């Protein structure tokens, strides 16, 4: 298997009897680049948070206030991209190179259009959002500016996500991993310029991230459309069919993309909406709890981002296996990736439990914020293995085209368990109540996803 491209259809032709050790090697050869890309993005967030955190608790609270809303709108765009990415993974598994290229063309037109519409809507509400979330007046301006800048450039971030996903679907985890790591390094450099040198404060963090995304978007478009062995748009002798060079969106492809994307979008809206609702419960507690919550979320992400890296490998491996008509391989890859994610995130949780006081000392010089963030994060870290199960199993199920039931499960878990518990516990226990609710819900969600994966219905999707 070449490191640049993983095509399971070719592997199946070479070997029909894969050992467990061989399959595990495939899992990790696809997972490791994506894990490092995810971790590098978190390192970027750590440095961003530290730069802003040392300005003061209000600055950190401003970013923490609007971040869940940004994830909400970004998640809608990313979900639509996933509708095409899954189809490309299955086309690659079936050995249909020209169909994969055609789907890429269609996705570029459709996904950028959707991102533009979402950007316009979210920018329109940027001025009122801090008020709607019930935040203190002191952080309204910074929160609005930060949200507006990011949402205005949402199509740029959509390009980075879409092309990263397409390269991964073709089996190339290395290129998007390198470019996303580069984006993190560029973000740190630009943030230093805008926050420290030019003293733009919270807005500087947004300007730095946007500049990094613009450069990365240009590079990843070039890597995909020109350099990718599987997806490049260079005309070749086999590109003889007129439809293979068309940028017109096929109705059936769009319908399949929407069928895959809608449940995922609903799931993202439900999950991000729940985070917005939780932030609304926390915001009235004051700047210190809001800042502590924001830093704790940032710190915890170092534990769960490896899970998202393995999730991307799971979606590729299962998707290509389904495309190659090998449901037996799809099932084996699903369980191997889930087990790998649970082990990695459990270990990450143990490390973070010991290291979080040091982590928060790096992120902020406010002793009260450090103490509170350490306390609440340690409550939740026991749930990391179950969180891993829900993350990776979700990716495996998406690769098989099973999106509706998992989305309903996510919605029911986060709103029926986390939000209900948070409403009951936050008034009595403050920020600790919100994180107790999160811990209980993540454990519940992981269990129900393991049950779903153990059933046979998803294999027929």
N, C-alpha and C positions, 0 to 999 in steps of 0.2 A: 504494500500500500504506500503510494507516494504521499509525502507529508503535505503536498500542496492541494491534493484533491482526493476525497474519499468517495468512491462510487461502489456501492454495495452490489449493484448488478454484476459488475466484473468479478467481484470476490466470490459471489455465489457460483458463477460459471467455473471458477477455479477450484472451489471447495464447497461441497454440500454438507459436510460433517464438521462443524465448528466445535472445537473444545471450549470449555468454560474459560480457560486461560486465554485463548485467542480472542474470544468475545470481549473479555475484560480489557485486554490490551487495546482493542478498538475503541472501547468506551473512554479509556483514559487518553488515548492519542487525540481524540476529538475534544475531550473535556478540558484538558490542561491549558491549551491556549485560551479558551474561553474563560476559564477560571481566572487566569492571570489578567485578562482584560477587565473582568469584573472587579477584581481586587484593585487593579490600578485606578479604576474609576472611583473606588471608595477612598483610596489614598488621596485622590484629588479632592473629594468631598471633605476629608479630614483636614486637609491643608486650607481649603476654602473656609471651613467652619472655624478653624483656628485664627485665620486672618480676620474674619468678621467678629469672632467671639472676643478677641482682645480689644475690639472697639468698645464693647460693653454688652450687657445683657439685653438691652433694647434692640440692638442690631441683630443679635442672634435670634431674638424672639420674632422680629419682623420676617426673617427668612423662614423660620419654623412655622409661622402662621400660614403662609401662602403655599408652602411646599406641597401639602396634600392636594390642594386645588390644581397645582401644576401637574402632579402625577395623574389627576383625574382626566384632564384634557389631553395630556400626552398619551395616556393609556388608550383613549378612544382612537387616536391616530395609529398607534402601534398595533392595536387589534386588527384594524383594517389591513395593515401590511401583512400580518400573520396569515390572513386569508389567502394571500398569494404565495407567501413563503412555503406554507404546507404543500400547496399544489406543485411548487417547483421541486421540493424534496421528493415527492412521489414520482414526478416526471423523471428525475435523475435516477431514482431506484429502478424505474422501468426502462432506462436507457434511451429516453426520448429527449435528445439534446435540443432539437429545434423547438419542441414544445416548451421546454424550460426557458429558452431565449424569448419566445413569444410571450410567455407569462411575465417575464421580467419587463418587457416593453409596456405591456398593459398595466402592470403595477405602478410603474413610474408615473404614468398619466393619472391614474385613478387616485393613488395615495397622496400625491402632491396637491391635487385638487381638494381632497378631503381635509388635508392639513391646513390649507389656506382658509377654508370655511371655518374650521374650529378655531384657528388663530384670530379671525375677525370677531367671532362671538366672544371669545375669552378676553380679548383686548377691550371690548366694549364694556365689560363689567369690572375691569381692573380698579377703577376709582372707588367703587362701592364695596368691593370684596372685604377689606378689613373691617368695615362697619358691620356688614352682614355677619361676620364671624365673631363679633362682639369683643374685639380687641381694644386695648387702651389707646387713647388718641395719640399718644406719644410715638407709636410705631406705625401709624396709618400711612404716612407719606413714603417711608422707606419700603414698606411692604407692597404698596401699590406700584411703585417704580420697578422694583425687582420683578414682580409678576408680569408687568406690561412688557418689559424688554424681552423676557424669555418667551412669552406667548407670541409676540410680534414675529419672532424668528422661528416659530414652530416648524415651518416647512423645511428649514435647514436641518434641524434635528431629526425630522422625519426621513430625510435623505440618508443620513448616517445610519439610522436604525434599519431602514428598508434594505440598503445595499449590504450592510453587515449581515442581515438575515439571509439574503440571497446567496452570498458567498458561503455562509455556513450550510445552507441547504444543499449546495453543490458539493459539500464535503471539505471546503477550504476554511478551516478554523484559524489558521495561522495569520492570514492577511488581516481580517477584521480585528483579531487580537492585538496585532502590532499597531494598527492605526488607531484603535480605541485607546491603547496605552499612550500613543503619541498625543492624542487629544487631551489626555489628562495632564501630560507634561506641559503642553502649550497653555492649558487653562491656568496652571500654577504660575507660569511665567507672565501671562497677561494679567492675572489677578494681582500679582505683585506690582505691576505697572499701574493698574487702575486704582487699587486699594491703598498701597503703601506710597508709591511715588506721586501719583496725581491726587490722592486722598479723596476719591469719589465715594468712599464708604460702601454701604450695602449695594448701591447701584453699580459700583466698580466690579463686584463679584459677578453680576449679570453680564456686564460688558466683556469681562474676561472670558467667560464661558462661551459667549456667542462668537467671539473672535476665533477661539479654538475650534468651535464647531464648523465655522465657515471653511477653514483650511482643511480640516479632516474630511468634510463633505466633498471637496474638490478632489482630494487624493483617493477617496474610496470609490468615487464615480469612475475615475481613471483606472483604478485597479480592477473594477468589475467589467466595464465596457470595453477596455482595451487589453488588459493583461490576464484576465481570468481564462484558464484553459477551457472551461466549460461554458461560460456565459458571455464571453467577449462578442462584440457586435461586428467584428471584422468579417467581410463577405468571403465565403469559401465556396468551393465547387458544389458542396452539398446543399447550399442555401439557394435552391432553385425554385422552390415553391413560393408563390407570391405571398401567401399568408405568413410565411416565416419572416418577412421583412416589414410587416404591417404594425403600425402603432395604434390601430383601431382596437378598442376594447371589445372582445368577444362577449356576447350576452351570457353564454353558458359559463364562461370562466368567471365573469363578474358575479353571476348567481352563486357559483360555488364559493367564491371568495367571501361574499356576504353571508352565506350559510355558515361558514366557518367563523367569520369575524363577529357576527352579531352576538352569539353567546359569550365570546371572549370580551367584547366591548361591554356587554351587560355586567360581566364579572368585574371588569376593571372599574366601571362606574360604581358598582356596588361597594367594592373594596376601597377605592379612593374616596367615594362619598362617605363611607363609614369613618375613614381617617379625618375627613373634613368635619364630620359630626363630632368625633372625639376631640378634635382641636377646639371646636366650639364649646365643648364641656370644660376644657382645660383653660382656655383663654381668660375667662373671668377670674381664675385663681391668681393671676398676676404675671409679671414679666419673668420672675425667677422660675416658677414651675413650667411656664411656656418654653423658656430657654433650656431648662433641664430636659424637658421632653424632647426638644429638637436635637440636643446633643446625644441623648440616649438612643434615639432612632438612628442617628448617624453612626454611633459606635456599634450598634447591633448589626448594622448593614455589613460590617466586615465579617460577621459570622454567616449571614445568609446569602451573600453574593456568590460564594462558591457553589451554592445550591442552584442559583440561576445559571451559572456557567454549565453545570452538569445538565440542567433542564434543556439548554440549547442543544447539547449533544444528544440527549434523549429524543428530542423532537426530530432531529436529523436521522438518527439511526432507526427509529421506529417508522418514520415517514418513508425512508428509502426501502425498508424491509416490506412495508405494505405495498409500495409501488412495484416491488419485485415479486409480489404474491407469496411472500414467506411469512405467514402469520406466526410460525413457530419461532423464527428469529425475532420478530417484533416483540413477542412476549418475553423472551429471554433478555433482550436488550432493555426492556422496560424494567424488569426486576433488578438487573445488574446496576442500572443507573440509579434507581431508587435506593438500593442498599449502599451504593457508593456515596450518594448525597447525605444519607443519614449518618454515616460514619464520619465524614468530613465535617459536617456541621456540629456534631456532638463534640468533636475535638476542638473545633473553633470556639464553641461555647465555654468549654473548660478553660481555655486560654484566656478568653475575654473576662471570665469571672475573676481571675486573679489579676488581670492587667487593667481593668477598667478605671481604678483610681488614677493610675498613671496616664491613661488615655485622656481622661477628662481634665487633668492638670495641663495637658498639652493643648486641649481645645479651648479652655477658658481660664482666666485668672480669678474668676469669681468663686470664692470658697463655698458659698451657699449653693450655687449651681452645681459645682463639682460633687458635693456631698449628696444632694438630692438625686442627681443623675445616676450616681453609682448605686444608690439604694434601690431605685426602681428597675434599673437594668438587671441587677442580680436576681430580682424576682422572676424575670421572664426567661432567663437563659436556659432553664431546665427544659423548656419546650422546643429547643432547637432541633433535635432529631425528628420530632413530629412535624415541625415546620418544613424540614427538608423533604419529608415524605409527601407533603401536599404540593410543594413546588415541583419536584422532579416528576412525580406521577402525573401532574397536570401537563407537563411538557410531553411525556410519553403518550398520553391519551390524545393530545392535540395532533401529534404526528400520525395517529391512526384516524384522524378526522372526528374523534369523539370529543365534542366541545360543549354540547348543550347540557348534559347531566352534570359534568364537572362544574360548569358555571353556576348551575342551580345550587350545587353543594357549597360552593364558595359563598354565594349570596346568603344562603340560609345560615351558614356557620357564622359569618362575620356580623350579620344583622340580628340573627336570632340568638346568638350567644354573646359575642363581644359587646355589641352596643347595649343590649339589655342589661348585661352585667355592669357595664360602665355607668349607665344611667343610675343604677342602684348603688354602686360603690364609690363613685367620684365625690358625691356630696358628703359622704361619711369619711372617706380615707384620702381625699384629695388626689394628687397625681398617682400615688400608690394604687388607688382603686382602679385607675385606667389600665395600669400595667398588670395587675392581677387578672383583670378581665381579658387582656390580650393573651396572657399565658394560658388560661383555661381554654380559650377559643382555639389557639394554635394546636394544643394537644387534641382537642376534639376533631379539628379539621384534618390533621394528619391521620387519625384513626379511620375516618370515613373514606379518605382517599385510598388507603391501603385496602379497605374492604372493596372499593370499586375496582381496583386493579386486580384483585383476586377473582373477581367474577369474569365470565366469559363474554359478556355482551359487547364490550369495547373492541374485541378482536374482529368483530364482524362489521365495524363501522366503515 
